[in-house]
Amino acid sequence: MKQYKAYCFDLDGTVYRGKLGISTAISFIHKLQEAGIELFYVTNNSSKTPHQLQATLAEIGINAPVEHIYSSALVTAKYIAQHYPNAKVQMIGSDGIRTALEEEGIKFSDEEQVDAFVMGIDRTIDYVKLAKACLAVQNGAQLIGTNEDIKFPSDNGFLPGNGSFVRLVANVAGVEPLYIGKPSPVMLEVIATQYGYDKSEMVMIGDNYDTDILCGINFGCDTIHVNTGVTPTEQVQKKEKQPTYCIENLESI
């Protein structure tokens, strides 16, 4: 396998599952850091701020610079600030997306008609929140999902991802949502621009073919699929667009 300047890691299912670190990934990250290569972390998880994600990584023994952590929440907030200036917004989500929106100066509103309804993962979601989202979208709000992940791995099995709830609202309101996170290449584009990398110098590493691997393919860089999370290797091998490398885990490198 060739050497890269920018290794971009997904988190859930690639570096950890729930609160448990994936030992082969952690060892590989330490190996790269010892060689003087600093990694990037590219996650669709919108529930945590970069500092909270940094603390989560520290708990499993990974020292990650906060400026190298990119979440769908950050990209979503920047997108709304650029495309919906002075917008009135409502949201479902946690600290990550709320903080990102506030830092971009985006205003929240309780009015019946708003410009956008943003949905990030919310582990306290209930019928009332979903009903409010459905009504706001029917009243003209653009439905924006931080990501379209249907599920994500936990210690005990798969749990519903943000995309499951966004799709529910979209089906009720009869609209197509706008998704910002992977497989959109936006986060990789931001890294390339900020640090001056050529696509040939970057690689996207992940467990989910439909988000991580397609993100890299859509961006135009190399990709590494690991069999430690959402998409089993046998399913990946049936896809029309193949990752550059398909391995059991990062011990294989």
TIRO-271447 format. One line per field, with one value per atom (N, C-alpha, C): x, y, z; chain; residue number from 1. Coordinates in Angstrom, 2 decimals, m for minus. Each point is the difference from the previous one (the first is absolute). Layout:
# residues N
xx (X	...) .
yy (Y	...) .
zz (Z	...) .
chaine (A	...) .
num (NUM	...) .
# end
This chain:
# residues 253
xx (0.84	m0.84	0.88	m0.37	0.78	m0.13	0.89	m0.04	m0.73	m0.75	m0.77	0.43	m0.32	0.27	m1.19	m1.21	m1.21	m0.84	0.01	m0.84	m1.26	m1.16	m1.27	m0.84	m0.19	m0.68	m1.45	m0.91	m1.32	0.17	m1.00	0.11	m0.86	m1.33	m0.88	0.16	0.43	0.17	1.37	0.80	1.35	1.06	m0.18	0.94	m0.56	m1.33	m0.64	m1.41	m0.51	m1.41	m0.58	m0.95	m0.49	1.14	0.25	1.08	1.26	m0.04	1.12	0.86	1.29	0.91	0.25	0.27	0.37	1.52	0.53	1.44	0.88	m0.40	0.84	0.07	m1.10	m0.01	0.86	m0.14	0.78	1.50	0.39	1.42	0.51	m0.83	0.41	0.14	m0.93	0.08	1.26	0.31	1.23	1.23	m0.02	1.13	0.22	m1.09	0.11	0.49	m0.51	0.42	1.48	0.46	1.42	0.87	m0.56	0.74	m0.11	m0.65	m0.13	m1.16	m0.96	m1.17	m1.18	m0.60	m1.17	m1.26	m0.93	m1.20	m1.12	m0.99	m1.24	m1.15	m0.99	m1.15	m1.25	m0.70	m1.10	m1.25	m0.90	m1.13	m1.35	m0.97	m1.37	m0.72	0.64	m0.60	m0.14	m1.24	m0.26	m0.36	0.02	m0.48	1.04	1.28	1.07	0.75	0.52	0.88	1.37	0.86	1.36	0.74	m0.19	0.67	m0.54	m1.30	m0.56	0.51	0.11	0.56	1.47	0.72	1.40	0.10	m0.92	m0.01	m0.34	m0.92	m0.36	1.20	0.75	1.20	1.06	0.13	0.98	m0.31	m1.27	m0.41	0.46	0.23	0.49	1.48	0.66	1.45	0.49	m0.85	0.42	0.03	1.17	0.17	m0.21	m1.15	m0.34	m0.12	0.70	m0.18	m1.43	m0.62	m1.41	m0.20	1.01	m0.15	0.05	0.32	0.00	m1.27	m0.98	m1.26	m1.10	m0.57	m1.03	m1.29	m1.09	m1.28	m1.02	m1.05	m1.07	m0.70	0.04	m0.61	0.69	1.34	0.76	m0.30	0.02	m0.21	m1.43	m0.96	m1.40	m0.21	0.57	m0.15	0.60	1.17	0.64	m0.84	m0.59	m0.84	m1.20	m0.66	m1.19	0.38	1.12	0.45	0.26	0.52	0.33	m1.22	m0.90	m1.10	m1.32	m0.12	m1.22	0.35	0.60	0.38	m1.22	0.13	m1.09	m1.22	0.22	m1.12	m0.54	m1.30	m0.62	0.00	0.49	0.26	m0.61	m0.47	m0.35	0.84	0.12	0.89	m0.42	0.43	0.07	1.47	0.54	1.41	0.56	1.30	0.69	1.01	0.93	0.96	0.77	0.41	0.87	m0.62	m1.21	m0.62	m0.47	m0.51	m0.46	1.17	1.12	1.17	0.52	0.06	0.50	m0.88	m1.31	m0.92	0.15	0.11	0.15	1.29	1.08	1.29	0.00	m0.90	m0.13	m0.99	m0.55	m0.93	m1.39	m0.35	m1.32	m1.05	m1.14	m1.04	m1.07	m0.38	m1.07	m1.33	m1.08	m1.30	m1.08	m1.01	m1.16	m1.19	0.17	m1.10	m0.43	m1.24	m0.51	0.73	0.34	0.69	1.46	0.90	1.44	0.62	1.25	0.67	0.57	0.45	0.64	m0.27	m0.15	m0.08	1.18	0.88	1.23	m0.16	0.40	m0.09	1.37	0.44	1.17	m0.44	0.86	m0.37	m0.38	m1.11	m0.53	m0.45	0.72	m0.31	m1.16	m0.61	m1.22	m1.18	0.11	m1.05	m1.31	m1.13	m1.31	m1.01	m1.23	m1.05	m0.23	0.02	m0.28	1.05	1.28	1.06	m0.15	m0.31	m0.15	m1.23	m1.08	m1.20	0.28	0.75	0.35	0.82	0.92	0.81	m0.87	m0.91	m0.88	m0.83	m0.52	m0.83	0.83	1.19	0.85	0.36	0.30	0.37	m1.21	m1.18	m1.21	m0.34	0.46	m0.23	1.08	0.88	0.94	1.46	0.34	1.41	0.77	1.23	0.89	0.45	m0.19	0.42	1.47	0.86	1.44	0.45	0.58	0.55	1.51	0.55	1.46	0.62	m0.73	0.48	m1.17	0.22	m1.07	0.28	0.83	0.30	m1.28	m0.37	m1.18	0.26	1.23	0.33	1.47	0.35	1.40	0.25	1.24	0.27	0.16	m0.48	0.21	0.65	0.22	0.59	m0.83	m1.33	m0.92	m0.67	0.22	m0.65	m0.23	m0.77	m0.25	m1.15	0.13	m1.01	m0.44	m1.22	m0.47	0.89	0.37	0.78	m0.88	0.61	m0.75	m0.82	0.55	m0.71	m1.34	m0.15	m1.27	m1.09	0.35	m0.99	m0.25	1.05	m0.17	m0.92	0.19	m0.83	m1.45	m0.23	m1.37	m0.68	0.67	m0.57	m0.21	0.97	m0.11	m1.20	m0.21	m1.13	m1.33	m0.11	m1.24	m0.27	1.04	m0.15	m0.01	0.40	0.02	1.08	1.21	1.11	1.25	0.98	1.32	0.92	0.64	0.88	1.33	0.66	1.36	0.94	0.94	0.97	1.36	0.71	1.28	1.19	m0.11	1.13	0.32	0.96	0.37	m1.26	m0.12	1.03	0.32	m0.58	0.43	1.50	0.75	1.45	0.41	m0.96	0.30	1.09	m0.07	0.99	1.41	0.14	1.31	0.48	m0.93	0.36	0.53	m0.62	0.44	1.42	0.28	1.34	1.04	m0.32	0.93	0.31	m1.03	0.17	0.79	m0.35	0.65	1.47	0.35	1.37	0.80	m0.62	0.72	0.37	m0.83	0.27	m0.57	0.71	m0.54	m0.80	m1.00	m0.83	0.82	1.07	0.84	0.76	0.05	0.71	m0.92	m1.30	m0.99	m0.63	m0.44	m0.74	m1.10	m1.17	m1.14	m0.16	m0.05	m0.07	m1.32	m0.77	m1.28	m0.60	m1.05	m0.69	m1.30	m0.53	m1.32	0.19	m0.35	0.21	m0.82	m1.26	m0.92	0.32	0.79	0.38	1.50	0.81	1.45	0.65	m0.25	0.69	m0.51	m1.31	m0.52	0.43	0.21	0.53	1.36	0.88	1.32	m0.07	m0.86	m0.16	m0.55	m1.01	m0.58	1.02	0.88	1.04	1.10	0.30	1.03	1.32	m0.02	1.23	m0.08	1.10	0.01	m0.85	m0.45	m0.85	0.43	m0.22	0.27	m1.25	m0.59	m1.13	0.49	m0.45	0.34	m1.27	0.15	m1.12	m0.27	m0.15	m0.14	m1.28	m0.91	m1.17	m1.23	m0.49	m1.33	m0.05	0.88	m0.13	0.98	m0.51	0.90	0.77	1.18	0.86	m0.72	m0.77	m0.65	m1.01	m0.62	m0.90	0.78	1.11	0.83	0.50	0.39	0.56	m0.99	m1.29	m1.05	m0.31	0.58	m0.31	0.67	m0.66	0.55	1.29	m0.02	1.19	0.73	1.20	0.74	0.95	0.19	1.04	1.38	0.96	1.36	0.54	m0.27	0.42	m1.18	m0.14	m1.05	0.67	0.06	0.77	m0.86	0.44	m0.73	0.05	1.21	0.19	1.34	0.31	1.19	1.30	m0.12	1.19	0.58	m0.84	0.42	0.97	0.13	0.88	1.43) .
yy (m1.19	1.19	1.25	0.97	1.23	0.80	0.92	0.89	1.29	0.52	1.22	1.09	1.23	1.12	0.27	m0.32	0.28	m1.27	m0.62	m1.15	0.52	m0.20	0.54	m1.16	m0.04	m1.12	0.33	m0.89	0.00	m0.43	0.25	m0.37	m1.21	0.15	m1.10	m1.19	m1.14	m1.22	m0.15	1.08	m0.04	0.14	0.98	0.22	m0.53	0.08	m0.55	m0.47	m0.85	m0.42	0.37	0.92	0.47	0.63	m0.50	0.52	m0.84	m1.06	m0.91	0.32	0.20	0.25	m1.28	0.14	m1.13	m0.07	m1.03	m0.05	0.11	m0.63	0.04	1.41	0.73	1.39	0.89	m0.18	0.81	m0.24	m1.25	m0.32	0.63	m0.03	0.58	1.52	0.63	1.45	0.37	m0.75	0.26	m0.17	m1.00	m0.25	1.18	0.54	1.16	1.23	0.20	1.16	m0.09	m1.21	m0.19	0.32	m0.16	0.31	1.47	0.80	1.43	0.40	m0.93	0.29	0.26	1.20	0.32	m0.31	m0.70	m0.47	1.02	m0.24	0.77	m0.93	0.53	m0.79	0.63	m0.79	0.52	m0.80	0.59	m0.77	0.62	m0.86	0.44	0.25	m0.31	0.20	1.50	0.46	1.42	0.29	m1.03	0.17	0.65	m0.07	0.51	1.14	0.90	1.07	m0.61	0.71	m0.51	m0.27	0.85	m0.23	m1.24	m0.27	m1.22	m1.24	0.09	m1.11	m0.22	1.09	m0.09	m0.75	0.29	m0.69	m1.47	m0.32	m1.40	m0.77	0.61	m0.65	m0.16	0.99	m0.08	m1.17	m0.30	m1.10	m1.36	m0.11	m1.27	0.09	1.05	0.09	0.69	0.81	0.72	1.49	0.60	1.44	0.68	0.67	0.59	1.52	0.76	1.46	0.36	0.90	0.31	0.57	0.69	0.59	m1.06	m1.25	m1.09	m0.84	0.46	m0.73	0.75	m0.68	0.58	m0.80	0.68	m0.68	0.54	m0.77	0.45	1.23	0.16	1.18	1.28	0.00	1.18	0.37	m1.01	0.26	0.45	m0.61	0.39	1.46	0.41	1.39	0.98	m0.34	0.87	0.08	m1.13	m0.02	0.91	m0.08	0.82	1.48	0.31	1.40	0.57	m0.84	0.47	0.08	m0.98	m0.11	0.55	0.18	0.54	1.15	1.05	1.11	0.61	0.29	0.59	m0.91	m1.30	m0.94	m0.19	m0.31	m0.46	m1.52	m0.61	m1.45	m0.66	m1.20	m0.90	m1.25	m0.78	m1.17	m1.10	m1.20	m1.15	m0.38	m0.21	m0.36	0.17	m0.14	0.04	1.14	m0.05	1.09	0.34	m1.02	0.24	0.93	m0.31	0.82	1.33	0.02	1.26	0.98	m0.47	0.86	0.50	m0.88	0.38	1.08	m0.14	1.00	1.33	m0.05	1.23	0.72	m0.76	0.62	0.65	m0.42	0.63	1.16	0.30	1.11	m0.28	m1.26	m0.38	0.14	0.59	0.31	m1.10	m0.40	m0.97	0.74	m0.61	0.64	m1.00	0.46	m0.83	0.27	0.84	0.32	m1.24	0.02	m1.14	m0.14	1.12	m0.04	0.41	m0.91	0.28	m0.38	0.39	m0.24	m1.41	m0.54	m1.32	m0.75	m1.31	m0.88	m0.96	0.08	m0.79	m1.20	m1.17	m1.21	m0.65	m0.10	m0.77	m1.06	m0.95	m1.09	0.54	m0.49	0.42	m1.26	m0.39	m1.25	0.14	1.19	0.19	0.32	m0.33	0.33	m0.67	0.70	m0.56	0.42	m0.43	0.26	1.49	0.75	1.44	0.70	m0.33	0.62	m0.33	m1.26	m0.42	0.67	0.12	0.66	1.47	0.67	1.40	0.14	m0.91	0.04	m0.19	m0.97	m0.26	1.22	0.68	1.18	1.16	0.21	1.08	m0.19	m1.22	m0.28	0.17	m0.43	0.19	1.48	0.82	1.45	0.72	m0.76	0.62	m0.03	m0.54	m0.06	m1.02	0.33	m0.95	m1.02	m1.28	m1.05	m0.33	0.22	m0.21	m1.02	m1.10	m1.01	0.12	m0.06	0.04	m1.20	m1.11	m1.19	m0.92	m1.01	m0.94	m1.41	m0.14	m1.32	m0.66	m1.13	m0.72	m0.67	m0.47	m0.68	0.21	m0.27	0.05	m1.08	m0.51	m1.11	0.46	m0.82	0.23	m1.24	0.01	m1.15	m1.26	0.17	m1.14	m0.29	0.86	m0.19	1.35	m0.02	1.24	0.79	1.33	0.91	0.94	0.60	0.90	1.22	0.33	1.20	1.17	1.15	1.22	m0.13	m0.69	m0.14	m0.69	m0.89	m0.68	1.00	0.96	0.98	1.07	0.39	0.99	m0.58	m1.26	m0.64	m0.07	m0.24	m0.03	1.35	1.09	1.35	0.28	m0.36	0.24	m0.75	m1.23	m0.79	0.63	0.47	0.61	1.30	0.82	1.31	m0.07	m1.13	m0.16	0.81	0.03	0.77	m0.87	0.49	m0.63	0.84	m0.58	0.77	0.32	1.02	0.34	m0.53	m0.85	m0.56	0.67	0.26	0.70	m0.92	m0.93	m0.86	m1.04	m0.87	m1.08	m0.76	m0.37	m0.09	1.30	1.12	1.26	0.17	0.48	0.15	1.30	0.76	1.35	0.00	m0.91	0.01	m0.27	m0.90	m0.27	1.20	0.67	1.19	1.10	0.14	1.00	m0.31	m1.27	m0.39	0.28	m0.40	0.21	1.48	0.83	1.44	0.64	m0.35	0.62	m0.38	m1.23	m0.47	m0.15	0.29	m0.01	m1.37	m1.01	m1.36	m0.21	m0.76	m0.51	m1.26	m0.29	m1.18	m1.28	m0.05	m1.20	m0.23	1.03	m0.09	m0.37	m0.23	m0.23	m1.38	m0.53	m1.27	0.07	m0.51	m0.06	m1.42	m0.17	m1.32	m0.12	m1.06	m0.14	m1.39	m0.22	m1.29	m0.01	1.19	0.10	0.36	m0.94	0.25	1.19	0.07	1.01	1.41	0.16	1.35	0.22	m0.76	0.23	m0.24	m1.17	m0.37	0.84	0.18	0.83	1.46	0.46	1.35	0.14	m0.96	0.03	m0.12	m0.90	m0.19	1.27	0.61	1.24	1.14	0.01	1.02	m0.25	m1.28	m0.35	m0.41	m0.43	m0.48	m1.51	m0.60	m1.43	m0.28	m1.25	m0.40	m1.35	m0.17	m1.27	m0.42	m1.14	m0.53	m1.02	0.17	m0.95	m0.74	m1.29	m0.86	m0.01	1.20	0.09	0.71	0.28	0.77	m0.32	0.96	m0.09	m0.96	0.17	m0.76	m1.17	m1.25	m1.16	m0.02	m0.58	m0.07	m0.65	m1.07	m0.71	0.89	0.94	0.95	1.04	0.45	0.99	m0.56	m1.26	m0.61	m0.14	0.19	m0.07	1.38	1.06	1.36	0.28	0.86	0.36	0.81	0.98	0.82	m0.58	m0.49	m0.68	0.95	m0.22	0.76	m0.37	0.87	m0.28	m1.24	m0.10	m1.16	m0.47	m1.31	m0.60	m1.01	0.34	m0.80	m0.38	m1.01	m0.44	1.04	0.47	1.07	0.67	1.03	0.79	m0.68	m1.17	m0.79	m0.56	m0.05	m0.57	0.90	1.26	0.94	m0.07) .
zz (0.00	0.00	0.00	m0.83	m0.07	1.29	0.20	1.16	m0.37	0.94	m0.24	0.98	m0.36	0.91	0.92	m0.48	0.77	0.11	1.17	0.30	0.68	m0.63	0.52	0.52	1.30	0.66	0.33	m0.37	0.61	1.46	0.84	1.42	0.35	0.01	0.40	m0.93	0.57	m0.78	m0.63	0.05	m0.57	1.08	0.88	1.11	1.31	0.15	1.21	m0.32	0.92	m0.03	1.35	0.02	1.29	0.78	1.21	0.83	m0.11	m0.80	m0.10	m1.23	0.22	m1.09	m0.79	m1.29	m0.86	0.01	0.62	0.31	m1.23	m1.11	m1.21	m0.57	0.10	m0.49	0.89	1.31	0.94	m0.20	m0.19	m0.21	m1.29	m1.05	m1.28	0.11	0.71	0.19	0.77	1.06	0.77	m0.87	m0.86	m0.91	m0.94	m0.54	m0.89	0.75	1.21	0.79	0.37	0.31	0.32	m1.21	m1.21	m1.23	m0.37	0.87	m0.25	m0.87	m0.19	m0.83	0.92	m0.10	0.81	m0.80	0.65	m0.69	0.02	m0.86	0.01	0.35	0.66	0.43	m0.60	m0.82	m0.82	0.34	0.77	0.51	m0.34	m0.24	m0.21	1.32	1.11	1.32	0.27	0.10	0.24	1.45	0.85	1.38	0.90	m0.40	0.86	m0.67	0.82	m0.49	m0.28	m0.76	m0.20	1.31	1.00	1.29	0.70	m0.14	0.58	m0.74	m1.32	m0.77	0.36	0.22	0.43	1.33	0.92	1.30	m0.16	m0.90	m0.26	m0.53	m0.91	m0.53	1.09	0.86	1.08	0.93	0.19	0.89	m0.51	m1.31	m0.53	m0.39	0.48	m0.16	m1.25	m0.63	m1.21	0.30	m0.21	0.19	m1.35	m0.17	m1.28	0.12	m0.84	0.00	m0.37	0.74	m0.25	m1.39	m0.54	m1.34	m1.10	0.35	m0.97	0.07	0.76	0.16	m0.77	m0.99	m0.85	0.15	0.35	0.17	m0.98	m0.23	m0.89	0.56	1.34	0.61	m0.46	0.01	m0.40	m1.46	m0.86	m1.42	m0.27	0.71	m0.16	0.39	1.12	0.46	m1.01	m0.55	m0.98	m1.28	m0.39	m1.20	0.17	1.15	0.24	0.04	0.65	0.08	m1.39	m0.91	m1.35	m0.91	0.12	m0.95	0.52	1.30	0.59	0.95	m0.50	0.88	0.68	1.29	0.80	0.09	m0.14	0.02	1.42	0.07	1.24	m0.04	1.08	m0.01	1.23	m0.19	1.10	m0.14	1.06	m0.06	0.94	m0.34	0.91	0.05	1.19	0.08	1.39	0.11	1.29	0.02	0.95	0.20	m1.27	m0.74	m1.16	m1.02	m0.44	m1.04	0.56	1.23	0.58	0.15	0.53	0.18	m1.34	m0.99	m1.32	m0.62	0.11	m0.55	0.72	1.33	0.78	m0.34	m0.20	m0.32	m1.38	m0.87	m1.32	0.03	1.20	0.12	m0.52	m0.13	m0.53	1.10	m0.34	0.97	0.04	1.21	0.17	0.16	m0.46	0.04	0.39	0.74	0.36	m0.89	m1.03	m0.90	m0.80	m0.45	m0.77	m1.33	m0.62	m1.28	0.17	m0.32	0.08	m1.34	m0.19	m1.28	m0.11	1.12	m0.03	1.29	m0.12	1.17	m0.08	0.99	0.00	0.93	m0.49	0.81	0.16	1.27	0.37	0.98	0.30	0.90	1.37	0.52	1.30	0.72	1.04	0.70	0.98	0.06	0.79	m0.90	m1.26	m0.97	0.39	m0.25	0.33	m1.06	0.18	m0.99	m0.19	1.10	m0.07	m0.86	0.18	m0.78	m1.49	m0.30	m1.39	m0.63	0.76	m0.51	m0.32	0.87	m0.22	m1.28	m0.22	m1.22	m1.23	0.05	m1.15	m0.35	1.01	m0.24	m0.56	0.54	m0.48	m1.47	m0.39	m1.39	m0.91	0.47	m0.79	m0.17	0.94	m0.08	m0.80	m0.64	m0.93	0.39	1.17	0.42	m0.84	m0.36	m0.66	1.04	m0.28	0.91	m0.26	1.01	m0.14	1.05	m0.45	0.90	0.06	1.21	0.11	m0.69	m0.06	m0.70	m0.26	m0.83	m0.33	0.50	1.04	0.55	0.53	m0.53	0.46	1.35	0.21	1.25	0.31	1.27	0.39	1.05	0.10	0.91	1.44	0.93	1.43	0.59	1.31	0.66	m0.20	m0.11	0.01	m1.33	m0.99	m1.30	m0.67	m1.08	m0.73	0.62	m0.02	0.51	m1.13	0.11	m1.07	m0.13	m1.23	m0.26	m0.38	m0.17	m0.30	m1.28	m0.98	m1.27	0.12	0.99	0.21	0.36	0.86	0.45	m1.07	m0.72	m1.08	m1.07	m0.33	m1.02	0.45	1.29	0.53	m0.24	0.37	m0.18	m1.49	m0.82	m1.45	m0.58	0.44	m0.51	0.39	1.25	0.45	m0.75	m0.17	m0.64	m1.53	m0.55	m1.45	m0.69	0.59	m0.57	m0.08	m0.73	m0.01	0.88	1.00	0.88	m0.67	0.53	m0.40	1.07	m0.39	0.94	m0.21	1.10	m0.08	0.25	0.93	0.36	m1.05	0.31	m0.92	m0.43	m1.29	m1.04	m0.75	0.41	m0.59	0.25	m0.99	0.16	0.69	0.53	0.50	1.06	0.97	1.08	m0.53	m0.95	m0.59	m0.81	m0.68	m0.77	0.92	1.18	0.96	0.48	0.31	0.45	m1.09	m1.23	m1.11	m0.19	0.09	m0.19	1.13	1.23	1.16	0.12	m0.39	0.21	m1.30	m1.13	m1.26	m0.51	0.29	m0.48	m1.40	m0.80	m1.25	0.32	m0.80	0.24	0.04	m0.79	m0.04	1.30	0.86	1.27	1.16	m0.30	1.04	m0.13	1.15	m0.01	1.05	m0.35	0.91	0.50	1.33	0.63	0.74	m0.29	0.69	m0.12	0.79	0.06	m0.78	m0.30	m0.63	m1.48	m0.86	m1.44	m0.48	0.43	m0.54	0.45	1.06	0.45	m0.17	0.72	0.02	m1.36	m0.56	m1.24	m1.17	m0.09	m1.08	0.15	1.23	0.22	m0.68	0.25	m0.63	m1.50	m0.49	m1.44	m0.64	0.64	m0.53	m0.02	0.99	0.07	m1.01	m0.23	m0.97	0.60	1.29	0.63	0.22	0.43	0.30	1.25	0.11	1.12	0.55	1.31	0.67	0.76	m0.38	0.75	1.02	1.25	1.06	0.43	0.29	0.33	1.50	0.58	1.46	0.42	m0.95	0.37	m0.82	m0.77	m0.61	m1.18	m0.99	m1.25	m0.04	m0.03	m0.08	m1.32	0.03	m1.18	m1.18	0.25	m1.11	m0.72	0.71	m0.65	m0.81	0.54	m0.69	m1.33	0.00	m1.19	m1.14	0.30	m1.03	m0.60	0.56	m0.45	m1.35	m0.79	m1.30	0.15	0.92	0.25	1.21	m0.22	1.04	0.75	1.31	0.71	m0.55	0.24	m0.45	0.69	1.29	0.81	0.82	0.15	0.81	0.93	1.29	0.95	1.20	0.73	1.19	1.09	0.29	1.00	m0.26	0.76	m0.28	0.45	0.61	0.29	m1.30	m1.04	m1.28	m0.74	0.42	m0.72	0.54) .
chaine (A	A	A	A	A	A	A	A	A	A	A	A	A	A	A	A	A	A	A	A	A	A	A	A	A	A	A	A	A	A	A	A	A	A	A	A	A	A	A	A	A	A	A	A	A	A	A	A	A	A	A	A	A	A	A	A	A	A	A	A	A	A	A	A	A	A	A	A	A	A	A	A	A	A	A	A	A	A	A	A	A	A	A	A	A	A	A	A	A	A	A	A	A	A	A	A	A	A	A	A	A	A	A	A	A	A	A	A	A	A	A	A	A	A	A	A	A	A	A	A	A	A	A	A	A	A	A	A	A	A	A	A	A	A	A	A	A	A	A	A	A	A	A	A	A	A	A	A	A	A	A	A	A	A	A	A	A	A	A	A	A	A	A	A	A	A	A	A	A	A	A	A	A	A	A	A	A	A	A	A	A	A	A	A	A	A	A	A	A	A	A	A	A	A	A	A	A	A	A	A	A	A	A	A	A	A	A	A	A	A	A	A	A	A	A	A	A	A	A	A	A	A	A	A	A	A	A	A	A	A	A	A	A	A	A	A	A	A	A	A	A	A	A	A	A	A	A	A	A	A	A	A	A	A	A	A	A	A	A	A	A	A	A	A	A	A	A	A	A	A	A	A	A	A	A	A	A	A	A	A	A	A	A	A	A	A	A	A	A	A	A	A	A	A	A	A	A	A	A	A	A	A	A	A	A	A	A	A	A	A	A	A	A	A	A	A	A	A	A	A	A	A	A	A	A	A	A	A	A	A	A	A	A	A	A	A	A	A	A	A	A	A	A	A	A	A	A	A	A	A	A	A	A	A	A	A	A	A	A	A	A	A	A	A	A	A	A	A	A	A	A	A	A	A	A	A	A	A	A	A	A	A	A	A	A	A	A	A	A	A	A	A	A	A	A	A	A	A	A	A	A	A	A	A	A	A	A	A	A	A	A	A	A	A	A	A	A	A	A	A	A	A	A	A	A	A	A	A	A	A	A	A	A	A	A	A	A	A	A	A	A	A	A	A	A	A	A	A	A	A	A	A	A	A	A	A	A	A	A	A	A	A	A	A	A	A	A	A	A	A	A	A	A	A	A	A	A	A	A	A	A	A	A	A	A	A	A	A	A	A	A	A	A	A	A	A	A	A	A	A	A	A	A	A	A	A	A	A	A	A	A	A	A	A	A	A	A	A	A	A	A	A	A	A	A	A	A	A	A	A	A	A	A	A	A	A	A	A	A	A	A	A	A	A	A	A	A	A	A	A	A	A	A	A	A	A	A	A	A	A	A	A	A	A	A	A	A	A	A	A	A	A	A	A	A	A	A	A	A	A	A	A	A	A	A	A	A	A	A	A	A	A	A	A	A	A	A	A	A	A	A	A	A	A	A	A	A	A	A	A	A	A	A	A	A	A	A	A	A	A	A	A	A	A	A	A	A	A	A	A	A	A	A	A	A	A	A	A	A	A	A	A	A	A	A	A	A	A	A	A	A	A	A	A	A	A	A	A	A	A	A	A	A	A	A	A	A	A	A	A	A	A	A	A	A	A	A	A	A	A	A	A	A	A	A	A	A	A	A	A	A	A	A	A	A	A	A	A	A	A	A	A	A	A	A	A	A	A	A	A	A	A	A	A	A	A	A	A	A	A	A	A	A	A	A	A	A	A	A	A	A	A	A	A	A	A	A	A	A	A	A	A	A	A	A	A	A	A	A	A	A	A	A	A	A	A	A	A	A) .
num (1	1	1	2	2	2	3	3	3	4	4	4	5	5	5	6	6	6	7	7	7	8	8	8	9	9	9	10	10	10	11	11	11	12	12	12	13	13	13	14	14	14	15	15	15	16	16	16	17	17	17	18	18	18	19	19	19	20	20	20	21	21	21	22	22	22	23	23	23	24	24	24	25	25	25	26	26	26	27	27	27	28	28	28	29	29	29	30	30	30	31	31	31	32	32	32	33	33	33	34	34	34	35	35	35	36	36	36	37	37	37	38	38	38	39	39	39	40	40	40	41	41	41	42	42	42	43	43	43	44	44	44	45	45	45	46	46	46	47	47	47	48	48	48	49	49	49	50	50	50	51	51	51	52	52	52	53	53	53	54	54	54	55	55	55	56	56	56	57	57	57	58	58	58	59	59	59	60	60	60	61	61	61	62	62	62	63	63	63	64	64	64	65	65	65	66	66	66	67	67	67	68	68	68	69	69	69	70	70	70	71	71	71	72	72	72	73	73	73	74	74	74	75	75	75	76	76	76	77	77	77	78	78	78	79	79	79	80	80	80	81	81	81	82	82	82	83	83	83	84	84	84	85	85	85	86	86	86	87	87	87	88	88	88	89	89	89	90	90	90	91	91	91	92	92	92	93	93	93	94	94	94	95	95	95	96	96	96	97	97	97	98	98	98	99	99	99	100	100	100	101	101	101	102	102	102	103	103	103	104	104	104	105	105	105	106	106	106	107	107	107	108	108	108	109	109	109	110	110	110	111	111	111	112	112	112	113	113	113	114	114	114	115	115	115	116	116	116	117	117	117	118	118	118	119	119	119	120	120	120	121	121	121	122	122	122	123	123	123	124	124	124	125	125	125	126	126	126	127	127	127	128	128	128	129	129	129	130	130	130	131	131	131	132	132	132	133	133	133	134	134	134	135	135	135	136	136	136	137	137	137	138	138	138	139	139	139	140	140	140	141	141	141	142	142	142	143	143	143	144	144	144	145	145	145	146	146	146	147	147	147	148	148	148	149	149	149	150	150	150	151	151	151	152	152	152	153	153	153	154	154	154	155	155	155	156	156	156	157	157	157	158	158	158	159	159	159	160	160	160	161	161	161	162	162	162	163	163	163	164	164	164	165	165	165	166	166	166	167	167	167	168	168	168	169	169	169	170	170	170	171	171	171	172	172	172	173	173	173	174	174	174	175	175	175	176	176	176	177	177	177	178	178	178	179	179	179	180	180	180	181	181	181	182	182	182	183	183	183	184	184	184	185	185	185	186	186	186	187	187	187	188	188	188	189	189	189	190	190	190	191	191	191	192	192	192	193	193	193	194	194	194	195	195	195	196	196	196	197	197	197	198	198	198	199	199	199	200	200	200	201	201	201	202	202	202	203	203	203	204	204	204	205	205	205	206	206	206	207	207	207	208	208	208	209	209	209	210	210	210	211	211	211	212	212	212	213	213	213	214	214	214	215	215	215	216	216	216	217	217	217	218	218	218	219	219	219	220	220	220	221	221	221	222	222	222	223	223	223	224	224	224	225	225	225	226	226	226	227	227	227	228	228	228	229	229	229	230	230	230	231	231	231	232	232	232	233	233	233	234	234	234	235	235	235	236	236	236	237	237	237	238	238	238	239	239	239	240	240	240	241	241	241	242	242	242	243	243	243	244	244	244	245	245	245	246	246	246	247	247	247	248	248	248	249	249	249	250	250	250	251	251	251	252	252	252	253	253	253) .
# end
